[in-house]
Amino acid sequence: MSPPLAIGDFADQYDHREGNDDFTPAGKLFRSMSAEDQGRLIDTIASAMEGVPEDIDNRQVGYFHKVEPGYGNGIMKCLVKSY
């Protein structure tokens, strides 16, 4: 992070990531869905990721896995089929 700026007094930056949990709410939402809805979501996301470079696919699957392991695994299986 950059040092504070001297503007009469000091101005600083707010780190919006500090204390922020992006994965728990998404995991709760995913787990609240029926298996059919989960499958449809996984298929939709995986099809939207077709043609994306493999390193980005891997990073995204890691994020989905942090949300819910079954979510990440489901997307990974769909992506592997498309290679």
Beta strands, then each sheet from edge to edge (+ up, - down):
strand 1: 5-6
strand 2: 10-11
sheet 1: 1+ 2-
end
